[in-house]
Amino acid sequence: MPLPPDLTVAAIYAVVVFLLALGFLVVFIETIRVRRMIAGIVAAVALSVGLVWTGETGVAFLVLGVGAALAANHAFEWFTMR
């Protein structure tokens, strides 16, 4: 049985994880190099695909939330540092 059995609840948890991770990245991390960001996003996508493959779709949403926070942090830096 998946950890969060309801996918809508898992999606809400993923939004919360995304906002928490993005807030942490914006406040405490000054800059992330592009190679590390890409590696983090690729690792998050690979881990989420592996979790979906094993039936843990809800947890895969949480991992994708962290990967999306990395991408959003990079976009936020790009827009504010121009």
Number of C-alpha atoms within 10 A of each C-alpha: 6 12 11 15 13 11 14 11 12 19 19 14 18 22 19 15 20 23 17 15 19 24 14 13 18 18 9 9 11 8 12 14 8 11 9 11 17 15 12 17 20 13 15 22 19 15 16 22 17 14 17 15 11 10 14 18 23 24 23 23 25 22 24 23 24 24 25 23 24 24 18 17 22 19 12 13 15 10 9 7 7 5
